[in-house]
Amino acid sequence: MQLWVGLGNPGAKYAANRHNIGFMAVDRIAADHGFAPWKKAFQGQVSEGRFGAARVLLLKPETFMNLSGQSVRAAADFYKVPVEAITVFHDELDLAPGKCRLKTGGGHAGHNGLRSIHQHMGEAYARVRLGIGHPGDKARVAGYVLSDFAKAEADWLDDLMRGISDGAPALAAGEGAKFLNAVALRMAPPRASTGTRPDAGRAKPEPKEGPAPKPDLPAEETRSALEKLADRFRR
């Protein structure tokens, strides 16, 4: 059993917040991969499914962000999931919007949800860091993460969620690079052009057949019969 935790705050008020991108990620995985309906358990909402032989429990703690570790610990204890089999999806201020990175272990960088999980589980769990950008001023961080994504961000946010869903089977199989590649393909799909001119390497069309060009003739031969007749009367 693997435990995948999406971090966020419960309730419609927070549903579209930048801080809730972790909830959005596990919601998309559950919807796209036929996981069981969400149900209340472990001070949160859970949904269970499989990727091949890998059994995965998705968890959205409803303790509010600062107490996320309580919910994670309850689920991990019940299913006897070791900390190394836990993956947390969370918002990341230090990454540009739409960027996705994987990390195992390390500090919490001031993220209150991660801080709480550290307190209850230690720090050896994996993280899927989902970039939301930084407001530029530390004093504005709290308001920024608790504000909704702007309409202009809808496209990249949807692409990011699609990429996470595409790569979920690889993540479950422990293939981190393959997971990140799936996300990258959604965020920057390959273009038809490879950087060369559009007509490079393409066979040039054969010129269409038309009337044969007229040979160059002396000026005398190019005059019309009427012009020649007029000349006779001038002489």
VOMARDO-771734 format. One record per atom (N, C-alpha, C): residue number from 0; chain; atom name; x negated, y, z. Coordinates in steps of 0.2 Angstrom, whole numbers, plus 5000, padded with zeros to 4 digits. Each point is the difference from the previous one (the first is absolute). Layout:
N
NUM|A|CA|X|Y|Z .
...
REM end
This chain:
235
0|A|N|4996|4994|5000 .
0|A|CA|5004|5006|5000 .
0|A|C|4996|5006|5000 .
1|A|N|5001|5005|4995 .
1|A|CA|4997|5006|5000 .
1|A|C|5005|5006|5003 .
2|A|N|4998|5005|5003 .
2|A|CA|5004|5005|5002 .
2|A|C|4998|5006|4997 .
3|A|N|5005|5003|4996 .
3|A|CA|4999|5006|4996 .
3|A|C|5004|5006|5003 .
4|A|N|4997|5005|5003 .
4|A|CA|5004|5005|5004 .
4|A|C|5000|5007|4996 .
5|A|N|5006|5002|4999 .
5|A|CA|5001|5007|4997 .
5|A|C|5001|5005|5005 .
6|A|N|4996|5005|5000 .
6|A|CA|5001|5005|5006 .
6|A|C|5005|5006|4997 .
7|A|N|5004|5002|5005 .
7|A|CA|5004|5006|4999 .
7|A|C|5004|5001|5006 .
8|A|N|5005|5004|4999 .
8|A|CA|5005|5002|5006 .
8|A|C|5007|4998|4997 .
9|A|N|5004|4997|5005 .
9|A|CA|5007|4998|4998 .
9|A|C|5005|5005|4999 .
10|A|N|5005|4999|4996 .
10|A|CA|5005|5005|4999 .
10|A|C|5000|5004|4994 .
11|A|N|5006|5002|4997 .
11|A|CA|5000|5003|4994 .
11|A|C|4997|5007|5000 .
12|A|N|4999|5003|5006 .
12|A|CA|4997|5006|5000 .
12|A|C|4992|5000|4998 .
13|A|N|4997|4994|5001 .
13|A|CA|4993|4999|4998 .
13|A|C|4999|4996|4994 .
14|A|N|5005|4998|4997 .
14|A|CA|4999|4995|4995 .
14|A|C|4996|5002|4994 .
15|A|N|5000|5006|4998 .
15|A|CA|4996|5003|4994 .
15|A|C|4994|5003|5002 .
16|A|N|4998|5000|5007 .
16|A|CA|4994|5003|5002 .
16|A|C|4994|4997|4997 .
17|A|N|4995|5004|5000 .
17|A|CA|4993|4998|4998 .
17|A|C|4998|4995|5005 .
18|A|N|5001|5001|5006 .
18|A|CA|4998|4995|5005 .
18|A|C|5003|4993|5000 .
19|A|N|5006|5000|4996 .
19|A|CA|5003|4993|4999 .
19|A|C|4998|4996|4994 .
20|A|N|4995|5002|4997 .
20|A|CA|4998|4997|4994 .
20|A|C|4998|4992|5001 .
21|A|N|4999|4998|5006 .
21|A|CA|4999|4993|5002 .
21|A|C|5006|4997|5000 .
22|A|N|5006|5003|5002 .
22|A|CA|5006|4997|5000 .
22|A|C|5002|4999|4992 .
23|A|N|4999|5005|4996 .
23|A|CA|5002|4999|4993 .
23|A|C|4996|4995|4997 .
24|A|N|4994|4998|5001 .
24|A|CA|4996|4995|4997 .
24|A|C|5003|4993|5002 .
25|A|N|5001|4999|5006 .
25|A|CA|5003|4993|5002 .
25|A|C|5007|4999|4997 .
26|A|N|5004|5006|5000 .
26|A|CA|5006|4999|4997 .
26|A|C|5000|4998|4993 .
27|A|N|4995|5003|4996 .
27|A|CA|5000|4999|4993 .
27|A|C|4997|4992|4999 .
28|A|N|4996|4998|5004 .
28|A|CA|4998|4993|5000 .
28|A|C|5005|4995|5001 .
29|A|N|5004|5002|5005 .
29|A|CA|5006|4995|5002 .
29|A|C|5005|5000|4994 .
30|A|N|5002|5006|4997 .
30|A|CA|5005|5000|4995 .
30|A|C|4997|4997|4994 .
31|A|N|4994|5001|4998 .
31|A|CA|4998|4997|4993 .
31|A|C|4998|4993|5001 .
32|A|N|4999|4997|5006 .
32|A|CA|4997|4993|5000 .
32|A|C|5005|4995|5003 .
33|A|N|5007|5002|5001 .
33|A|CA|5005|4996|5002 .
33|A|C|4999|4998|5008 .
34|A|N|4997|5004|5004 .
34|A|CA|5000|4999|5007 .
34|A|C|5007|4999|5003 .
35|A|N|5000|4997|5006 .
35|A|CA|5007|5000|5003 .
35|A|C|5002|5007|5002 .
36|A|N|5007|5001|5001 .
36|A|CA|5002|5006|5003 .
36|A|C|4997|5002|5006 .
37|A|N|4999|5007|5001 .
37|A|CA|4998|5003|5006 .
37|A|C|5004|4998|5006 .
38|A|N|4997|4999|5006 .
38|A|CA|5004|4998|5006 .
38|A|C|4996|5003|5006 .
39|A|N|5004|5002|5005 .
39|A|CA|4996|5002|5006 .
39|A|C|4997|4995|5004 .
40|A|N|4994|5002|5002 .
40|A|CA|4996|4995|5004 .
40|A|C|4993|5004|5002 .
41|A|N|4997|4998|5006 .
41|A|CA|4994|5003|5002 .
41|A|C|5000|5007|5000 .
42|A|N|5005|5003|5002 .
42|A|CA|5001|5008|5001 .
42|A|C|4999|5003|4993 .
43|A|N|5002|4996|4995 .
43|A|CA|5000|5003|4993 .
43|A|C|5004|4996|4995 .
44|A|N|4999|5001|4994 .
44|A|CA|5003|4996|4995 .
44|A|C|4995|4995|4996 .
45|A|N|5002|4994|4999 .
45|A|CA|4996|4995|4997 .
45|A|C|5003|4997|4994 .
46|A|N|4996|4998|4995 .
46|A|CA|5002|4997|4994 .
46|A|C|4995|4995|4998 .
47|A|N|5002|4993|4999 .
47|A|CA|4995|4995|4999 .
47|A|C|5000|4997|4993 .
48|A|N|4994|4999|4997 .
48|A|CA|5000|4997|4993 .
48|A|C|4993|4996|4999 .
49|A|N|4999|4998|4994 .
49|A|CA|4994|4997|4998 .
49|A|C|4997|5002|4994 .
50|A|N|4994|5000|4999 .
50|A|CA|4996|5000|4994 .
50|A|C|4996|4994|4999 .
51|A|N|5003|4995|4996 .
51|A|CA|4998|4994|4999 .
51|A|C|4999|4996|5007 .
52|A|N|4995|4998|5002 .
52|A|CA|4999|4997|5007 .
52|A|C|5000|5004|5006 .
53|A|N|4999|5007|4998 .
53|A|CA|4999|5005|5006 .
53|A|C|5006|5002|5002 .
54|A|N|5001|4999|5007 .
54|A|CA|5007|5002|5003 .
54|A|C|4998|5007|5003 .
55|A|N|5005|5005|4999 .
55|A|CA|4998|5007|5002 .
55|A|C|5006|5003|5003 .
56|A|N|4999|5003|5006 .
56|A|CA|5006|5003|5004 .
56|A|C|4998|5008|4999 .
57|A|N|5005|5003|4998 .
57|A|CA|5000|5007|4999 .
57|A|C|5003|5003|5006 .
58|A|N|4997|5005|5003 .
58|A|CA|5003|5004|5006 .
58|A|C|5000|5007|5000 .
59|A|N|5005|5003|5001 .
59|A|CA|5001|5007|5001 .
59|A|C|5001|5002|5007 .
60|A|N|4995|5002|5004 .
60|A|CA|5002|5002|5007 .
60|A|C|5005|5005|5001 .
61|A|N|5005|5000|5004 .
61|A|CA|5004|5005|5002 .
61|A|C|4999|5003|5007 .
62|A|N|4994|5000|5002 .
62|A|CA|4998|5003|5006 .
62|A|C|4998|5007|5000 .
63|A|N|5001|5003|4994 .
63|A|CA|4997|5006|4998 .
63|A|C|4992|4999|4999 .
64|A|N|4997|5004|4996 .
64|A|CA|4993|4999|4998 .
64|A|C|4995|4999|5006 .
65|A|N|5001|5004|5005 .
65|A|CA|4995|5000|5006 .
65|A|C|5000|4994|5004 .
66|A|N|5005|4996|4999 .
66|A|CA|5001|4993|5004 .
66|A|C|5000|4994|4995 .
67|A|N|4998|5001|4994 .
67|A|CA|5000|4995|4995 .
67|A|C|4997|4993|5003 .
68|A|N|4994|5001|5004 .
68|A|CA|4997|4994|5002 .
68|A|C|5004|4995|5004 .
69|A|N|5005|5003|5004 .
69|A|CA|5004|4995|5004 .
69|A|C|5004|4995|4995 .
70|A|N|5003|5003|4995 .
70|A|CA|5003|4996|4995 .
70|A|C|4996|4995|4997 .
71|A|N|4994|5002|4997 .
71|A|CA|4995|4996|4997 .
71|A|C|4998|4994|5005 .
72|A|N|4999|5002|5006 .
72|A|CA|4997|4995|5005 .
72|A|C|5006|4995|5001 .
73|A|N|5006|5002|5001 .
73|A|CA|5006|4995|5001 .
73|A|C|5000|4995|4994 .
74|A|N|5000|5002|4994 .
74|A|CA|5000|4996|4994 .
74|A|C|4994|4995|5000 .
75|A|N|4994|5003|5001 .
75|A|CA|4994|4996|4999 .
75|A|C|5000|4995|5006 .
76|A|N|5002|5001|5006 .
76|A|CA|5000|4995|5005 .
76|A|C|5005|4995|4999 .
77|A|N|5006|5002|4997 .
77|A|CA|5005|4994|4999 .
77|A|C|4998|4996|4994 .
78|A|N|4997|5002|4995 .
78|A|CA|4998|4996|4995 .
78|A|C|4993|4997|5000 .
79|A|N|4996|5002|5006 .
79|A|CA|4993|4999|5001 .
79|A|C|4996|5002|4994 .
80|A|N|5001|5006|4998 .
80|A|CA|4996|5003|4994 .
80|A|C|4994|5003|5003 .
81|A|N|4994|4998|4998 .
81|A|CA|4994|5003|5002 .
81|A|C|4999|5007|4997 .
82|A|N|4996|5004|5003 .
82|A|CA|5000|5007|4998 .
82|A|C|4997|5000|4993 .
83|A|N|4996|4995|4998 .
83|A|CA|4997|5000|4993 .
83|A|C|5005|4999|4995 .
84|A|N|5006|4997|5002 .
84|A|CA|5005|4999|4995 .
84|A|C|5005|5006|5000 .
85|A|N|4999|5005|5003 .
85|A|CA|5004|5006|5000 .
85|A|C|4998|5005|4995 .
86|A|N|5004|5003|4996 .
86|A|CA|4999|5005|4995 .
86|A|C|5005|5006|5001 .
87|A|N|4997|5006|5001 .
87|A|CA|5004|5006|5001 .
87|A|C|5000|5005|4995 .
88|A|N|5006|5001|4997 .
88|A|CA|5001|5005|4995 .
88|A|C|5001|5007|5003 .
89|A|N|4996|5005|4999 .
89|A|CA|5001|5007|5003 .
89|A|C|4998|5005|4996 .
90|A|N|5003|5006|5002 .
90|A|CA|4998|5007|4996 .
90|A|C|4993|5002|5002 .
91|A|N|4996|5003|4995 .
91|A|CA|4993|5001|5001 .
91|A|C|4999|5008|4998 .
92|A|N|4999|5004|5005 .
92|A|CA|4999|5007|4998 .
92|A|C|4993|5001|4996 .
93|A|N|4995|4996|5002 .
93|A|CA|4994|5001|4997 .
93|A|C|4999|4997|4993 .
94|A|N|5005|4998|4997 .
94|A|CA|5000|4998|4993 .
94|A|C|5005|5004|4996 .
95|A|N|4998|5001|4994 .
95|A|CA|5004|5004|4995 .
95|A|C|5007|4997|4999 .
96|A|N|5005|5004|4999 .
96|A|CA|5007|4996|4998 .
96|A|C|4999|4995|4995 .
97|A|N|5003|4994|5001 .
97|A|CA|5000|4995|4996 .
97|A|C|4995|4995|5000 .
98|A|N|4994|5002|5003 .
98|A|CA|4994|4995|5001 .
98|A|C|5002|4995|5005 .
99|A|N|4997|4994|4999 .
99|A|CA|5001|4994|5004 .
99|A|C|4994|4997|5001 .
100|A|N|4998|4998|5007 .
100|A|CA|4994|4997|5002 .
100|A|C|5001|4995|5005 .
101|A|N|4996|4995|5000 .
101|A|CA|5001|4994|5005 .
101|A|C|4994|5001|5005 .
102|A|N|5001|4999|5006 .
102|A|CA|4995|5000|5005 .
102|A|C|5002|4995|5006 .
103|A|N|4995|4997|5003 .
103|A|CA|5001|4995|5005 .
103|A|C|4996|5003|5006 .
104|A|N|5003|5001|5006 .
104|A|CA|4996|5002|5006 .
104|A|C|4999|5008|5000 .
105|A|N|4996|5002|5005 .
105|A|CA|4999|5007|5000 .
105|A|C|5004|5004|5004 .
106|A|N|4999|5007|5000 .
106|A|CA|5004|5004|5005 .
106|A|C|5007|5001|4997 .
107|A|N|5004|5004|5004 .
107|A|CA|5007|5002|4998 .
107|A|C|5000|5007|4997 .
108|A|N|4995|5004|5000 .
108|A|CA|4999|5007|4997 .
108|A|C|5006|5004|5002 .
109|A|N|5002|4999|5006 .
109|A|CA|5006|5005|5003 .
109|A|C|5007|4998|4998 .
110|A|N|5001|4994|4996 .
110|A|CA|5006|4998|4998 .
110|A|C|5004|4997|5006 .
111|A|N|5005|5003|5002 .
111|A|CA|5003|4997|5007 .
111|A|C|5003|4993|4999 .
112|A|N|5002|4998|4994 .
112|A|CA|5003|4993|4999 .
112|A|C|4994|4996|5001 .
113|A|N|4994|5001|4997 .
113|A|CA|4994|4996|5000 .
113|A|C|4998|5000|5007 .
114|A|N|5000|5006|5003 .
114|A|CA|4997|5000|5007 .
114|A|C|5004|4995|5005 .
115|A|N|5007|5000|4999 .
115|A|CA|5004|4996|5004 .
115|A|C|4998|4992|4999 .
116|A|N|4999|4999|4993 .
116|A|CA|4999|4993|4998 .
116|A|C|4993|4998|5003 .
117|A|N|4995|5004|5000 .
117|A|CA|4993|4999|5003 .
117|A|C|5001|4998|5007 .
118|A|N|5004|5004|5004 .
118|A|CA|5001|4999|5007 .
118|A|C|5003|4993|5002 .
119|A|N|5004|4997|4995 .
119|A|CA|5004|4994|5001 .
119|A|C|4996|4994|4997 .
120|A|N|4997|5001|4995 .
120|A|CA|4997|4995|4996 .
120|A|C|4993|5000|4998 .
121|A|N|4996|5005|5002 .
121|A|CA|4993|5001|4998 .
121|A|C|5000|5003|4993 .
122|A|N|4994|5001|4997 .
122|A|CA|4999|5003|4994 .
122|A|C|4999|4996|4994 .
123|A|N|5000|4993|5001 .
123|A|CA|4997|4996|4995 .
123|A|C|5006|4998|4994 .
124|A|N|5005|5004|5000 .
124|A|CA|5005|4999|4995 .
124|A|C|4998|5003|4993 .
125|A|N|5004|4998|4995 .
125|A|CA|4999|5004|4993 .
125|A|C|5005|5005|5000 .
126|A|N|4998|5005|4996 .
126|A|CA|5004|5006|4998 .
126|A|C|5000|5001|4993 .
127|A|N|5006|5002|4998 .
127|A|CA|5001|5002|4993 .
127|A|C|5001|5008|5001 .
128|A|N|4995|5004|4998 .
128|A|CA|5001|5007|5001 .
128|A|C|5003|5003|4994 .
129|A|N|5005|5004|5001 .
129|A|CA|5004|5003|4994 .
129|A|C|4999|5007|5001 .
130|A|N|4997|5003|4995 .
130|A|CA|4998|5007|5000 .
130|A|C|5006|5005|4999 .
131|A|N|5001|5005|5005 .
131|A|CA|5005|5005|4999 .
131|A|C|4997|5007|5000 .
132|A|N|4993|5000|5000 .
132|A|CA|4997|5007|5000 .
132|A|C|5000|5003|5006 .
133|A|N|4997|5006|5001 .
133|A|CA|4999|5004|5006 .
133|A|C|5003|5007|4999 .
134|A|N|5004|5003|5005 .
134|A|CA|5002|5007|4998 .
134|A|C|4995|5005|5000 .
135|A|N|4994|4998|5002 .
135|A|CA|4994|5005|5000 .
135|A|C|4999|5004|5007 .
136|A|N|5005|4999|5005 .
136|A|CA|4999|5003|5006 .
136|A|C|5002|4995|5005 .
137|A|N|4996|4999|5005 .
137|A|CA|5001|4995|5005 .
137|A|C|5007|5001|5004 .
138|A|N|5001|5007|5001 .
138|A|CA|5006|5002|5004 .
138|A|C|5006|4998|4996 .
139|A|N|5000|4999|4993 .
139|A|CA|5006|4999|4996 .
139|A|C|5001|4992|4999 .
140|A|N|4996|4996|5003 .
140|A|CA|5000|4993|4999 .
140|A|C|5007|4997|5002 .
141|A|N|5002|5001|5006 .
141|A|CA|5006|4997|5003 .
141|A|C|5006|5002|4996 .
142|A|N|5001|5006|4998 .
142|A|CA|5005|5002|4996 .
142|A|C|5000|4997|4993 .
143|A|N|4994|4999|4997 .
143|A|CA|4999|4998|4994 .
143|A|C|5002|4992|4999 .
144|A|N|4997|4996|5005 .
144|A|CA|5002|4993|4999 .
144|A|C|5007|4999|5002 .
145|A|N|5004|5004|5004 .
145|A|CA|5007|4999|5001 .
145|A|C|5004|5004|4995 .
146|A|N|4997|5002|4995 .
146|A|CA|5005|5003|4995 .
146|A|C|5000|4995|4994 .
147|A|N|5006|5001|4996 .
147|A|CA|5001|4995|4995 .
147|A|C|4995|5002|4994 .
148|A|N|4999|4994|4996 .
148|A|CA|4997|5001|4994 .
148|A|C|5003|5005|4995 .
149|A|N|4997|5004|4997 .
149|A|CA|5003|5005|4995 .
149|A|C|5002|4996|4994 .
150|A|N|5005|5003|4996 .
150|A|CA|5003|4997|4994 .
150|A|C|4994|4999|4995 .
151|A|N|4996|5004|5000 .
151|A|CA|4994|5000|4995 .
151|A|C|4996|4994|5001 .
152|A|N|5000|4997|5006 .
152|A|CA|4996|4994|5002 .
152|A|C|5004|4994|4999 .
153|A|N|5006|5000|4997 .
153|A|CA|5004|4994|5000 .
153|A|C|4997|4995|4995 .
154|A|N|4997|5002|4994 .
154|A|CA|4997|4996|4995 .
154|A|C|4994|4996|5003 .
155|A|N|4995|5003|5003 .
155|A|CA|4994|4996|5002 .
155|A|C|5002|4996|5006 .
156|A|N|5005|5002|5004 .
156|A|CA|5002|4996|5006 .
156|A|C|5003|4993|4997 .
157|A|N|5004|5001|4995 .
157|A|CA|5004|4994|4998 .
157|A|C|4994|4995|4996 .
158|A|N|4996|5003|4997 .
158|A|CA|4994|4996|4997 .
158|A|C|4996|4997|5005 .
159|A|N|4999|5003|5006 .
159|A|CA|4996|4997|5005 .
159|A|C|5004|4994|5003 .
160|A|N|5006|5001|5001 .
160|A|CA|5004|4995|5003 .
160|A|C|5001|4994|4995 .
161|A|N|5000|5001|4994 .
161|A|CA|5000|4995|4995 .
161|A|C|4994|4996|5000 .
162|A|N|4994|5004|5000 .
162|A|CA|4994|4997|5001 .
162|A|C|4999|4995|5006 .
163|A|N|5002|5003|5005 .
163|A|CA|4999|4996|5007 .
163|A|C|5004|4993|4999 .
164|A|N|5006|5001|4997 .
164|A|CA|5004|4994|4999 .
164|A|C|4997|4995|4995 .
165|A|N|4997|5003|4995 .
165|A|CA|4997|4995|4995 .
165|A|C|4994|4997|5003 .
166|A|N|4997|5003|5004 .
166|A|CA|4994|4997|5003 .
166|A|C|5001|4996|5006 .
167|A|N|5006|5000|5003 .
167|A|CA|5001|4996|5006 .
167|A|C|4998|4993|5000 .
168|A|N|5002|4996|4995 .
168|A|CA|4997|4993|5000 .
168|A|C|4993|5000|5001 .
169|A|N|4996|5004|4997 .
169|A|CA|4993|5000|5000 .
169|A|C|4997|5002|5007 .
170|A|N|5004|5004|5003 .
170|A|CA|4998|5002|5007 .
170|A|C|5001|4994|5005 .
171|A|N|5006|4997|4999 .
171|A|CA|5001|4994|5004 .
171|A|C|4995|4995|4999 .
172|A|N|4997|4999|4994 .
172|A|CA|4995|4995|4999 .
172|A|C|4993|5002|5002 .
173|A|N|5000|5006|5003 .
173|A|CA|4993|5002|5002 .
173|A|C|4996|5003|4994 .
174|A|N|5003|5002|4995 .
174|A|CA|4996|5003|4994 .
174|A|C|5001|5007|5000 .
175|A|N|4996|5004|5004 .
175|A|CA|5001|5007|5001 .
175|A|C|4999|5004|4994 .
176|A|N|4995|4998|4996 .
176|A|CA|4998|5003|4994 .
176|A|C|5005|5000|4995 .
177|A|N|5003|4994|4999 .
177|A|CA|5006|4999|4995 .
177|A|C|5006|5004|5002 .
178|A|N|5001|5001|5007 .
178|A|CA|5006|5004|5002 .
178|A|C|4999|5007|4998 .
179|A|N|4994|5003|5002 .
179|A|CA|4998|5007|4998 .
179|A|C|5000|5001|4992 .
180|A|N|4999|4995|4997 .
180|A|CA|5000|5001|4992 .
180|A|C|5007|5000|4998 .
181|A|N|5005|4996|5003 .
181|A|CA|5007|5001|4998 .
181|A|C|5002|5007|5002 .
182|A|N|4998|5003|5005 .
182|A|CA|5003|5006|5002 .
182|A|C|4997|5005|4995 .
183|A|N|4993|5000|4998 .
183|A|CA|4997|5004|4996 .
183|A|C|5003|5000|4993 .
184|A|N|5002|4994|4998 .
184|A|CA|5004|5000|4993 .
184|A|C|5006|5003|5000 .
185|A|N|5004|5001|5005 .
185|A|CA|5006|5003|5001 .
185|A|C|4999|5008|5000 .
186|A|N|4995|5002|5004 .
186|A|CA|4998|5007|5001 .
186|A|C|4997|5003|4993 .
187|A|N|4996|4996|4997 .
187|A|CA|4997|5003|4994 .
187|A|C|5000|4994|4994 .
188|A|N|5006|4999|4997 .
188|A|CA|5000|4995|4995 .
188|A|C|4995|5000|4995 .
189|A|N|4998|4995|4997 .
189|A|CA|4995|5000|4994 .
189|A|C|5003|5004|4994 .
190|A|N|4996|5004|4997 .
190|A|CA|5003|5003|4994 .
190|A|C|4999|4996|4994 .
191|A|N|5004|5002|4995 .
191|A|CA|4999|4996|4993 .
191|A|C|4993|5002|4997 .
192|A|N|4998|5006|5001 .
192|A|CA|4994|5002|4997 .
192|A|C|4994|4999|5005 .
193|A|N|4994|4998|4997 .
193|A|CA|4994|4998|5004 .
193|A|C|4995|5006|5001 .
194|A|N|5003|5006|4997 .
194|A|CA|4995|5005|5001 .
194|A|C|4997|5002|4993 .
195|A|N|5001|4996|4995 .
195|A|CA|4998|5001|4993 .
195|A|C|5006|5004|4997 .
196|A|N|4998|5003|4994 .
196|A|CA|5005|5003|4996 .
196|A|C|5005|4995|4998 .
197|A|N|5007|5003|5000 .
197|A|CA|5005|4995|4998 .
197|A|C|4999|4996|4994 .
198|A|N|4997|5003|4995 .
198|A|CA|4999|4996|4993 .
198|A|C|4993|4996|5000 .
199|A|N|4996|5000|5006 .
199|A|CA|4994|4997|5000 .
199|A|C|5001|4992|4999 .
200|A|N|4997|4997|4996 .
200|A|CA|5000|4993|4999 .
200|A|C|5006|4998|4996 .
201|A|N|5004|5005|4998 .
201|A|CA|5006|4998|4996 .
201|A|C|4999|5000|4993 .
202|A|N|5002|4996|4996 .
202|A|CA|4999|5000|4993 .
202|A|C|5004|5006|4997 .
203|A|N|4996|5003|4996 .
203|A|CA|5003|5006|4996 .
203|A|C|5005|4997|4995 .
204|A|N|5005|5003|4999 .
204|A|CA|5005|4998|4994 .
204|A|C|4997|5001|4994 .
205|A|N|5002|4996|4995 .
205|A|CA|4997|5000|4993 .
205|A|C|5004|5006|4997 .
206|A|N|4997|5004|4996 .
206|A|CA|5003|5006|4997 .
206|A|C|5006|4997|4995 .
207|A|N|5005|5004|5000 .
207|A|CA|5006|4998|4996 .
207|A|C|4998|5001|4993 .
208|A|N|5003|4995|4996 .
208|A|CA|4998|5001|4992 .
208|A|C|5005|5005|4998 .
209|A|N|4997|5004|4995 .
209|A|CA|5004|5005|4997 .
209|A|C|4998|5001|4993 .
210|A|N|5002|5005|4996 .
210|A|CA|4998|5001|4993 .
210|A|C|4992|5001|5000 .
211|A|N|4997|4997|4995 .
211|A|CA|4993|5000|4999 .
211|A|C|4998|5008|4999 .
212|A|N|4995|5002|5002 .
212|A|CA|4998|5007|4999 .
212|A|C|4998|5001|4993 .
213|A|N|5002|5006|4998 .
213|A|CA|4999|5002|4993 .
213|A|C|4992|5002|4999 .
214|A|N|4997|4997|4994 .
214|A|CA|4993|5002|4999 .
214|A|C|4999|5007|4999 .
215|A|N|4994|5002|5002 .
215|A|CA|4998|5007|4998 .
215|A|C|5000|5001|4993 .
216|A|N|5003|5005|4997 .
216|A|CA|5000|5001|4993 .
216|A|C|4997|5007|4998 .
217|A|N|4998|5001|4994 .
217|A|CA|4998|5007|4999 .
217|A|C|5006|5004|5000 .
218|A|N|4999|5007|5001 .
218|A|CA|5005|5005|5000 .
218|A|C|5005|4999|4994 .
219|A|N|4997|4999|4994 .
219|A|CA|5004|5000|4994 .
219|A|C|5005|4994|5000 .
220|A|N|4998|4995|5003 .
220|A|CA|5005|4994|5000 .
220|A|C|5005|5000|5006 .
221|A|N|4999|5005|5004 .
221|A|CA|5005|5000|5006 .
221|A|C|5006|5005|4998 .
222|A|N|4999|5004|4994 .
222|A|CA|5006|5004|4998 .
222|A|C|5005|4997|4998 .
223|A|N|5006|5002|5001 .
223|A|CA|5006|4997|4997 .
223|A|C|5001|5002|4992 .
224|A|N|5004|4996|4997 .
224|A|CA|5001|5001|4993 .
224|A|C|5003|5007|4998 .
225|A|N|5004|5002|5005 .
225|A|CA|5003|5007|4998 .
225|A|C|4994|5005|5001 .
226|A|N|4995|4999|5005 .
226|A|CA|4995|5005|5000 .
226|A|C|4995|5000|4994 .
227|A|N|5000|4994|4997 .
227|A|CA|4995|4999|4994 .
227|A|C|5004|5004|4994 .
228|A|N|5006|4999|5000 .
228|A|CA|5004|5003|4994 .
228|A|C|5000|5007|5000 .
229|A|N|5000|5003|5006 .
229|A|CA|5000|5007|5001 .
229|A|C|4993|5003|4998 .
230|A|N|4995|4996|5001 .
230|A|CA|4993|5002|4998 .
230|A|C|5000|5001|4993 .
231|A|N|5003|4996|4996 .
231|A|CA|5000|5000|4993 .
231|A|C|5002|5006|4997 .
232|A|N|5005|5003|5003 .
232|A|CA|5003|5006|4998 .
232|A|C|4996|5006|5002 .
233|A|N|4996|4999|5005 .
233|A|CA|4996|5006|5002 .
233|A|C|4994|5001|4995 .
234|A|N|4998|4995|4997 .
234|A|CA|4994|5000|4995 .
234|A|C|5001|5003|4994 .
REM end
